[in-house]
Amino acid sequence: MNFLGAEDGQAHMGAGKEGKKGLVHPVVWVTLIVFLLLPLVISKPLATEILIYSVFALAFNLLLGHTGVLSFGHAAYFGLGSYTAGIMYRYFNAPVFVGLIAAMTVGALIAAGIGAVSIKKKGVYFAMISLAFAQMFYFLAFSPLSNWTGGECGLKSIPKLKLDYPFHVDLMSSWNLYYFTFLIAALAIVILWRIFDSPFGRVLQGIRENEERVTACGYNMVLIKFVSLIFSGAFSALAGSLLTVYLGYVPISTLFWMTSGMILLMTLLGGIHTFIGPVVGVGVFQILQSTISSYVERWEFFVGALFMALVLFFPEGIVGTIKTKYEGGRKTVHE
């Protein structure tokens, strides 16, 4: 069934055939190799943050770029995942993997709850409802539940984390911490790619392009959007839990609306209609922020100006614009 139009349908069927040749696309393998070598080029803390926010951006883009649903409240899943892991580690002395799994579970459940009351809404209505839920969780963590969450100071006093199974690994070592984060992030990236490159992923892209055609083909559009939101919430929460492992505490800002705005900017910067674009956006944003802030106190102004310049020169995002120009050039050559 072709619900994207003749040319788009052929393109997506071709993508499906390519997906059968291997587990992931070569571009994804290149990305993982870059991440493997990244701490040899930049500082390990910065490389770790890029890894974590890349997972967050890819999860966010599953909903925005691939399904066409804009959320202003993804900080809810990221922050709740961070707090869930922190609570499990601090109050229950849980193993590292238990905290990560608990965070993903909570993220999926919260996404299901929010989706149950809002997924039928479209455009700005869904975006504003998601923002309202995120701010509700922020204020709950800020005051009513401050005995558990630490209030404005965040959740601190998390014990030193280590892996005891399948073998002992001290996560206080920056190298061990980075490559532990890399392994979890790499697994998440591969799974997200498989979702994107699956028949389900192509239906998501069909919804983005033309909801009416998807409905006419007999698909339950609301249910598919709902499942997409659950996947997005679960992996966003995973990214939040990795941030807790990395920082050793949970800042209250993980639930704040600016976190949602930041991940939206990163994703747009890289390109929302490509799979790997959000990763590039995260890398560019984080490196610019780290470099400029080390020289200028008001770094936000310069990062904002550079962001606007990049948007003007790369209207479809960095990867999206390059891909469009490359494909346009190939068509011109063939003609």
C-alpha positions as a printed NumPy array, in Angstrom:
array([[  0.   ,   0.   ,   0.   ],
       [  1.392,   3.338,  -1.04 ],
       [  0.133,   6.167,   1.119],
       [  3.054,   8.535,   0.483],
       [  2.676,   9.111,  -3.22 ],
       [  4.396,   7.25 ,  -6.056],
       [  7.91 ,   8.644,  -5.716],
       [  7.974,   8.681,  -1.911],
       [  6.498,   5.195,  -1.772],
       [  9.226,   3.818,  -4.041],
       [ 11.876,   5.576,  -1.971],
       [ 10.608,   4.043,   1.254],
       [ 10.278,   0.576,  -0.308],
       [ 13.888,   0.951,  -1.419],
       [ 14.877,   1.909,   2.095],
       [ 13.176,  -1.249,   3.344],
       [ 15.2  ,  -3.388,   0.925],
       [ 18.416,  -1.741,   2.042],
       [ 17.475,  -2.33 ,   5.669],
       [ 17.343,  -6.103,   5.   ],
       [ 21.009,  -6.165,   3.978],
       [ 22.268,  -5.499,   7.462],
       [ 21.305,  -4.588,  10.98 ],
       [ 21.764,  -0.853,  10.482],
       [ 22.559,   1.668,   7.758],
       [ 26.283,   2.394,   7.148],
       [ 25.752,   5.983,   8.336],
       [ 24.699,   4.62 ,  11.727],
       [ 27.833,   2.472,  11.889],
       [ 29.957,   5.521,  11.059],
       [ 28.204,   7.458,  13.83 ],
       [ 28.933,   4.722,  16.365],
       [ 32.588,   4.614,  15.315],
       [ 32.805,   8.404,  15.727],
       [ 31.341,   8.082,  19.228],
       [ 33.797,   5.284,  19.998],
       [ 36.731,   7.589,  19.182],
       [ 35.176,  10.878,  20.344],
       [ 36.845,  11.092,  23.803],
       [ 40.219,  10.951,  22.065],
       [ 39.377,  14.23 ,  20.301],
       [ 37.393,  16.224,  22.873],
       [ 37.078,  16.05 ,  26.655],
       [ 35.4  ,  12.967,  28.091],
       [ 32.723,  14.949,  29.992],
       [ 31.694,  16.781,  26.804],
       [ 31.723,  13.556,  24.796],
       [ 29.542,  11.88 ,  27.433],
       [ 27.018,  14.725,  27.348],
       [ 26.862,  14.556,  23.544],
       [ 26.144,  10.82 ,  23.782],
       [ 23.351,  11.28 ,  26.321],
       [ 21.644,  14.149,  24.546],
       [ 21.968,  12.333,  21.216],
       [ 19.768,   9.538,  22.583],
       [ 17.343,  12.175,  23.879],
       [ 17.265,  13.993,  20.519],
       [ 16.726,  10.783,  18.525],
       [ 13.881,   9.772,  20.851],
       [ 12.343,  13.234,  20.549],
       [ 12.688,  13.175,  16.763],
       [ 10.88 ,   9.838,  16.573],
       [  7.802,  11.853,  17.484],
       [  8.581,  15.169,  15.752],
       [ 10.525,  14.358,  12.595],
       [  9.176,  10.9  ,  11.82 ],
       [  5.579,  11.114,  13.078],
       [  5.012,  14.846,  12.647],
       [  3.863,  15.44 ,  16.233],
       [  5.368,  18.445,  18.029],
       [  5.896,  18.166,  21.784],
       [  6.898,  21.055,  24.048],
       [  6.981,  18.795,  27.106],
       [  9.634,  16.159,  26.499],
       [ 11.467,  17.378,  29.583],
       [  8.818,  15.421,  31.508],
       [ 10.137,  12.062,  30.247],
       [ 13.788,  13.1  ,  30.406],
       [ 13.455,  14.516,  33.924],
       [ 11.28 ,  11.73 ,  35.302],
       [ 13.726,   9.179,  33.927],
       [ 16.542,  11.037,  35.651],
       [ 14.66 ,  11.239,  38.954],
       [ 13.495,   7.614,  38.786],
       [ 17.057,   6.377,  38.396],
       [ 18.267,   8.735,  41.129],
       [ 15.584,   7.601,  43.572],
       [ 16.319,   3.952,  42.84 ],
       [ 20.044,   4.49 ,  43.45 ],
       [ 19.748,   6.703,  46.524],
       [ 16.838,   5.225,  48.469],
       [ 16.879,   1.597,  47.32 ],
       [ 20.569,   1.085,  46.519],
       [ 19.503,  -0.504,  43.226],
       [ 22.004,  -1.87 ,  40.686],
       [ 22.793,   0.433,  37.773],
       [ 20.819,  -1.539,  35.194],
       [ 17.762,  -1.719,  37.451],
       [ 17.723,   2.087,  37.616],
       [ 17.918,   2.342,  33.819],
       [ 15.116,  -0.174,  33.283],
       [ 12.953,   1.485,  35.943],
       [ 13.469,   4.854,  34.243],
       [ 12.411,   3.501,  30.839],
       [  9.356,   1.875,  32.409],
       [  8.288,   5.096,  34.114],
       [  8.915,   7.072,  30.913],
       [  6.74 ,   4.673,  28.898],
       [  3.956,   4.705,  31.498],
       [  3.923,   8.507,  31.788],
       [  3.917,   8.815,  27.994],
       [  0.981,   6.387,  27.862],
       [ -0.881,   8.422,  30.473],
       [ -0.263,  11.741,  28.729],
       [ -1.012,  10.21 ,  25.342],
       [ -4.297,   8.742,  26.559],
       [ -5.691,  12.231,  27.182],
       [ -3.935,  14.224,  24.479],
       [ -2.819,  12.171,  21.472],
       [ -6.016,  12.937,  19.541],
       [ -5.152,  16.635,  19.653],
       [ -3.221,  18.062,  16.722],
       [ -0.59 ,  20.723,  16.195],
       [ -0.196,  23.396,  18.821],
       [ -2.932,  21.879,  21.014],
       [ -0.949,  18.704,  21.67 ],
       [  2.228,  20.761,  22.078],
       [  0.659,  22.97 ,  24.754],
       [ -0.901,  20.037,  26.618],
       [  2.473,  18.287,  26.719],
       [  4.065,  21.496,  28.033],
       [  1.41 ,  21.766,  30.756],
       [  2.078,  18.191,  31.907],
       [  5.829,  18.798,  31.958],
       [  5.446,  21.925,  34.073],
       [  3.106,  20.058,  36.416],
       [  5.803,  17.448,  37.053],
       [  8.37 ,  20.215,  37.484],
       [  6.344,  21.915,  40.234],
       [  5.597,  18.575,  41.898],
       [  9.321,  17.847,  42.109],
       [ 10.039,  21.425,  43.131],
       [  7.817,  21.537,  46.211],
       [  5.225,  18.875,  47.132],
       [  7.625,  15.949,  46.669],
       [ 10.764,  17.811,  47.734],
       [ 11.449,  15.298,  50.536],
       [ 12.104,  12.736,  47.804],
       [ 13.374,  14.946,  45.009],
       [ 15.456,  17.509,  46.927],
       [ 13.378,  20.459,  45.714],
       [ 15.256,  23.31 ,  44.05 ],
       [ 18.623,  21.764,  44.979],
       [ 17.897,  18.606,  43.053],
       [ 18.382,  15.022,  44.176],
       [ 21.852,  14.687,  45.686],
       [ 23.773,  12.204,  47.851],
       [ 23.493,   9.432,  45.27 ],
       [ 26.012,   6.733,  46.229],
       [ 28.986,   5.961,  44.016],
       [ 27.857,   3.697,  41.218],
       [ 29.579,   0.568,  40.006],
       [ 28.763,  -2.485,  37.96 ],
       [ 28.929,  -5.823,  39.762],
       [ 27.465,  -7.94 ,  36.978],
       [ 28.58 ,  -9.486,  34.659],
       [ 31.894,  -8.19 ,  35.983],
       [ 33.038,  -5.423,  38.304],
       [ 33.427,  -1.971,  36.737],
       [ 34.037,   1.216,  38.711],
       [ 31.937,   3.95 ,  37.082],
       [ 33.802,   6.656,  38.972],
       [ 36.517,   6.335,  36.324],
       [ 35.809,   8.789,  33.492],
       [ 36.898,   6.261,  30.853],
       [ 34.74 ,   3.487,  32.301],
       [ 31.805,   5.866,  32.613],
       [ 32.109,   7.034,  29.016],
       [ 32.279,   3.584,  27.487],
       [ 29.479,   2.297,  29.712],
       [ 27.368,   5.215,  28.464],
       [ 28.523,   4.476,  24.914],
       [ 27.384,   0.848,  25.095],
       [ 23.921,   1.772,  26.375],
       [ 23.594,   4.683,  23.93 ],
       [ 24.792,   2.552,  20.991],
       [ 22.181,  -0.088,  21.787],
       [ 19.497,   2.616,  22.002],
       [ 20.578,   4.161,  18.685],
       [ 20.476,   0.789,  16.911],
       [ 17.004,   0.025,  18.321],
       [ 15.727,   3.464,  17.312],
       [ 17.143,   2.927,  13.829],
       [ 15.365,  -0.425,  13.564],
       [ 12.103,   1.265,  14.573],
       [ 12.688,   3.991,  11.993],
       [ 13.578,   1.51 ,   9.221],
       [ 10.739,  -0.919,   9.978],
       [  7.284,  -1.048,   8.34 ],
       [  6.002,   0.669,  11.5  ],
       [  8.549,   3.454,  10.993],
       [  7.452,   3.949,   7.394],
       [  3.84 ,   4.223,   8.529],
       [  4.97 ,   6.929,  10.978],
       [  6.52 ,   8.832,   8.093],
       [  3.322,   8.339,   6.136],
       [  1.367,   9.985,   8.966],
       [  3.79 ,  12.895,   8.864],
       [  3.312,  13.337,   5.127],
       [ -0.391,  12.681,   4.745],
       [ -2.627,  11.578,   7.627],
       [ -5.706,  11.228,   5.425],
       [ -4.052,   8.672,   3.15 ],
       [ -2.843,   6.643,   6.106],
       [ -6.362,   6.581,   7.517],
       [ -7.775,   5.654,   4.094],
       [ -5.388,   2.682,   3.964],
       [ -7.031,   1.306,   7.098],
       [ -4.393,   2.185,   9.688],
       [ -5.446,   3.273,  13.16 ],
       [ -3.667,   6.626,  13.12 ],
       [ -4.378,   7.478,  16.772],
       [ -3.042,   4.128,  18.009],
       [  0.119,   4.431,  15.896],
       [  0.799,   7.934,  17.223],
       [  0.17 ,   6.626,  20.736],
       [  2.746,   3.83 ,  20.321],
       [  5.231,   6.31 ,  18.823],
       [  4.803,   8.544,  21.884],
       [  5.429,   5.589,  24.228],
       [  8.654,   4.671,  22.405],
       [  9.746,   8.308,  22.461],
       [  8.969,   8.671,  26.169],
       [ 10.796,   5.463,  27.102],
       [ 14.022,   6.343,  25.285],
       [ 13.898,   9.964,  26.477],
       [ 13.693,   8.614,  30.032],
       [ 16.646,   6.323,  29.308],
       [ 18.667,   9.386,  28.317],
       [ 17.64 ,  11.066,  31.571],
       [ 18.741,   8.061,  33.625],
       [ 22.123,   8.06 ,  31.859],
       [ 22.476,  11.719,  32.847],
       [ 21.967,  10.699,  36.49 ],
       [ 24.657,   8.036,  36.197],
       [ 26.974,  10.579,  34.589],
       [ 26.392,  13.499,  36.992],
       [ 25.905,  11.539,  40.2  ],
       [ 22.91 ,  13.737,  41.091],
       [ 19.667,  14.968,  39.51 ],
       [ 19.303,  18.716,  38.801],
       [ 15.759,  20.097,  38.935],
       [ 16.39 ,  21.688,  35.517],
       [ 15.916,  18.283,  33.867],
       [ 12.165,  18.816,  34.27 ],
       [ 12.113,  22.5  ,  33.344],
       [ 10.555,  23.688,  30.076],
       [ 13.895,  25.039,  28.836],
       [ 15.131,  21.456,  28.569],
       [ 12.293,  20.764,  26.117],
       [ 13.194,  23.913,  24.178],
       [ 16.88 ,  22.988,  24.102],
       [ 16.293,  19.516,  22.666],
       [ 13.934,  21.026,  20.076],
       [ 16.653,  23.481,  18.984],
       [ 19.28 ,  20.732,  18.795],
       [ 16.996,  18.541,  16.698],
       [ 16.036,  21.341,  14.314],
       [ 19.687,  22.301,  13.967],
       [ 20.65 ,  18.847,  12.722],
       [ 17.581,  18.177,  10.581],
       [ 14.299,  16.606,  11.651],
       [ 13.607,  14.644,   8.461],
       [ 16.782,  12.576,   8.715],
       [ 17.628,   9.88 ,  11.215],
       [ 21.149,  10.978,  12.149],
       [ 20.528,  14.739,  11.867],
       [ 19.598,  15.216,  15.552],
       [ 22.916,  13.644,  16.593],
       [ 24.795,  16.178,  14.458],
       [ 22.662,  18.967,  15.919],
       [ 23.495,  17.871,  19.462],
       [ 27.205,  17.71 ,  18.679],
       [ 27.313,  21.149,  17.049],
       [ 25.23 ,  22.765,  19.808],
       [ 27.188,  21.226,  22.69 ],
       [ 30.596,  21.964,  21.208],
       [ 29.626,  25.566,  20.396],
       [ 28.219,  26.055,  23.882],
       [ 31.285,  24.553,  25.551],
       [ 33.76 ,  26.502,  23.42 ],
       [ 32.059,  29.903,  23.55 ],
       [ 31.175,  29.709,  27.259],
       [ 34.841,  29.151,  28.108],
       [ 35.657,  32.583,  26.642],
       [ 32.483,  34.646,  27.063],
       [ 30.245,  34.939,  30.113],
       [ 27.083,  35.707,  28.117],
       [ 27.579,  32.78 ,  25.794],
       [ 23.843,  32.376,  25.141],
       [ 23.799,  35.483,  22.916],
       [ 26.566,  34.193,  20.639],
       [ 25.197,  30.643,  20.491],
       [ 21.778,  32.096,  19.616],
       [ 23.272,  34.258,  16.857],
       [ 25.177,  31.296,  15.422],
       [ 22.045,  29.181,  15.613],
       [ 20.076,  31.755,  13.605],
       [ 22.868,  31.92 ,  11.022],
       [ 22.901,  28.141,  10.692],
       [ 19.122,  28.063,  10.287],
       [ 19.336,  30.696,   7.519],
       [ 22.044,  28.817,   5.617],
       [ 20.701,  25.332,   6.448],
       [ 16.9  ,  25.725,   6.395],
       [ 16.307,  21.956,   6.609],
       [ 18.953,  21.492,   9.271],
       [ 22.609,  20.718,   8.666],
       [ 22.17 ,  17.113,   7.539],
       [ 18.81 ,  17.732,   5.848],
       [ 20.122,  20.601,   3.705],
       [ 23.284,  18.73 ,   2.711],
       [ 21.215,  15.666,   1.796],
       [ 18.788,  17.749,  -0.282],
       [ 21.582,  19.494,  -2.187],
       [ 23.399,  16.201,  -2.761],
       [ 20.276,  14.497,  -4.103],
       [ 19.514,  17.577,  -6.248],
       [ 23.033,  17.474,  -7.664],
       [ 22.711,  13.778,  -8.527],
       [ 19.431,  14.409, -10.347],
       [ 21.043,  17.212, -12.359],
       [ 23.94 ,  14.961, -13.372],
       [ 21.612,  12.171, -14.483],
       [ 19.486,  14.602, -16.482]])
